[in-house]
Amino acid sequence: MLKILDDLPVARQPALVRGDCALGNDPLMSAPEERLQPYLFKLKLSKNVKRHIGRLFRENGWGDAGQGWEGRDSALALTG
């Protein structure tokens, strides 16, 4: 994936890279961050992820994400 992204001309690079939960690990997620490439990876809904999301629902700071949706940035340190 990274070689393909690196070889694409800037005008042809995707607005967002999406990955499934099997790819949501630090080495694969750090690479798009280093390239300033927006990305979205699905998370495996473990007990700690569910708890984190539950906390976010009780907080302010949600913003318009388009098409009637709201979103919020957050960080979570994953283990395992």
SULFEN-V948672 format. One record per residue. OMEGA is omega in whole degrees, -180 to 180 (none if undefined). BURIAL is I if it has 24 or more other C-alpha atoms within 12 Angstrom, else O. Layout:
omega = [OMEGA;OMEGA]
burial = [BURIAL;BURIAL]
This chain:
omega = [-176;178;179;179;-178;-178;-179;172;-176;-178;-177;-180;-178;176;-177;174;-179;178;177;-175;179;-180;-176;177;-172;-179;-179;179;179;-177;177;178;179;-180;-176;180;176;-178;176;176;174;177;170;-174;176;-180;-178;177;178;179;180;180;178;177;-179;-179;-180;-177;173;175;178;-178;-180;178;179;177;177;-179;172;179;179;175;177;177;180;178;-179;177;176;none]
burial = [O;O;O;O;O;O;O;O;O;O;O;O;O;O;O;O;I;O;O;O;O;O;O;I;O;O;O;O;I;O;O;I;O;O;O;O;O;O;O;O;O;O;I;O;O;O;O;O;O;O;O;O;O;O;O;O;O;O;O;O;O;O;O;O;O;O;O;O;O;O;O;O;O;O;O;O;O;O;O;O]
